[in-house]
Amino acid sequence: MLNSNSMNEKKINQFISHQLVKAREELGITQMKVEQDKVMKQSTLSKIENGVKKISAAKLFVLADYYKKPIEYFFER
């Protein structure tokens, strides 16, 4: 679990972005496949994964479901 004492908001967002990439790649899914399945636009997912854009809680829940991961996966170390 993330330790709030050692993590600032930027680091937490970076960690979540990393976990999103990891979850997607574990399934062998491309960003374009996510878009083709009408989950999220490829450009939006790219920005989130690269830390350019923050992910909303709602979008994180949608991706967690799509990647078949519990929401806790994105906050565990």
Stockholm file with secondary structure:
# STOCKHOLM 1.0

chainA/1-77         MLNSNSMNEKKINQFISHQLVKAREELGITQMKVEQDKVMKQSTLSKIENGVKKISAAKLFVLADYYKKPIEYFFER
#=GR chainA/1-77 SS CCCTTTCCHHHHHHHHHHHHHHHHHHTTCCHHHHHHTTSSCHHHHHHHHTTSSCCCHHHHHHHHHHTTCCGGGGTCC
#=GC SS_cons        CCCTTTCCHHHHHHHHHHHHHHHHHHTTCCHHHHHHTTSSCHHHHHHHHTTSSCCCHHHHHHHHHHTTCCGGGGTCC
//
